[in-house]
Amino acid sequence: MLRIAIPSTTLSAKVFEQDTLPTPPNGTETEVNGELILLFEDEEEAVAYLDKLEDYSTELDNKSPEKPIINALVSAINNDEFVQAYLR
């Protein structure tokens, strides 16, 4: 199981309920400190989800309230050391 933390206490699992964002395949968890954790089976699944987010992002207007949320998710996945190793 691959767990990727989103380094923001302002994001919670509720963003997937409130907005039309694609949900991670294995869902999410919330740490005690409030960090949102994205759950994936492996790096391949995380990269597939990353592609899905990037495709979704291109359909949005730059002023969309979802844009900064997607940017935070994409950044966290891209910066994960296991995802980086997988992409090499």
C-alpha positions as CSV (number, residue, x, y, z in Angstrom):
1,M,0.0,0.0,0.0
2,L,1.4,3.4,-1.0
3,R,0.3,6.3,1.2
4,I,0.9,9.9,-0.1
5,A,0.4,12.7,2.4
6,I,-0.9,16.1,1.2
7,P,1.0,18.7,3.1
8,S,-1.9,20.9,3.9
9,T,-4.2,20.9,6.8
10,T,-6.8,22.9,4.8
11,L,-7.6,19.9,2.6
12,S,-9.7,17.0,3.8
13,A,-11.4,14.0,2.3
14,K,-14.5,16.2,2.0
15,V,-13.0,17.9,-1.1
16,F,-13.9,14.8,-3.0
17,E,-17.5,15.0,-1.8
18,Q,-17.9,18.7,-2.2
19,D,-16.3,19.0,-5.6
20,T,-16.3,16.7,-8.6
21,L,-12.7,15.7,-8.2
22,P,-11.7,12.2,-9.1
23,T,-11.4,10.1,-6.0
24,P,-8.2,8.0,-5.4
25,P,-8.9,4.3,-6.2
26,N,-8.2,3.1,-2.6
27,G,-9.7,6.2,-1.0
28,T,-8.2,8.5,1.6
29,E,-7.4,8.7,5.3
30,T,-6.9,11.7,7.6
31,E,-3.9,11.7,10.0
32,V,-4.2,12.8,13.6
33,N,-2.5,16.1,12.6
34,G,-5.2,16.7,9.9
35,E,-3.1,15.8,6.9
36,L,-5.0,14.2,4.0
37,I,-3.5,10.8,2.9
38,L,-4.2,9.4,-0.5
39,L,-4.1,5.6,-0.7
40,F,-2.9,3.6,-3.6
41,E,-2.1,-0.1,-4.2
42,D,1.2,0.8,-5.8
43,E,3.2,3.4,-7.7
44,E,1.6,2.4,-11.0
45,E,-1.9,3.2,-9.6
46,A,-0.7,6.5,-8.2
47,V,0.7,7.5,-11.6
48,A,-2.5,6.5,-13.3
49,Y,-4.4,8.7,-10.8
50,L,-2.0,11.5,-11.5
51,D,-2.7,11.3,-15.2
52,K,-6.4,11.4,-14.5
53,L,-6.0,14.5,-12.3
54,E,-3.9,16.2,-14.9
55,D,-6.5,15.5,-17.6
56,Y,-9.3,16.8,-15.4
57,S,-7.2,19.9,-14.6
58,T,-6.9,20.8,-18.3
59,E,-10.7,20.9,-18.5
60,L,-11.0,23.5,-15.8
61,D,-10.8,27.2,-16.0
62,N,-7.7,28.7,-14.3
63,K,-9.9,30.5,-11.9
64,S,-11.8,27.4,-10.8
65,P,-11.8,26.8,-7.1
66,E,-10.8,23.2,-7.8
67,K,-7.5,24.3,-9.5
68,P,-5.4,24.9,-6.3
69,I,-6.7,21.6,-4.8
70,I,-5.7,19.7,-7.9
71,N,-2.3,21.5,-8.0
72,A,-1.7,20.4,-4.4
73,L,-2.6,16.8,-5.1
74,V,-0.5,16.7,-8.3
75,S,2.4,18.2,-6.6
76,A,2.3,15.8,-3.7
77,I,2.1,12.8,-6.0
78,N,4.9,14.1,-8.2
79,N,7.1,14.7,-5.2
80,D,6.6,11.3,-3.7
81,E,10.0,9.5,-3.7
82,F,8.4,6.2,-4.7
83,V,6.5,7.7,-7.6
84,Q,9.7,9.5,-8.7
85,A,11.7,6.2,-8.6
86,Y,8.9,4.5,-10.6
87,L,8.9,7.2,-13.3
88,R,12.7,6.8,-13.9
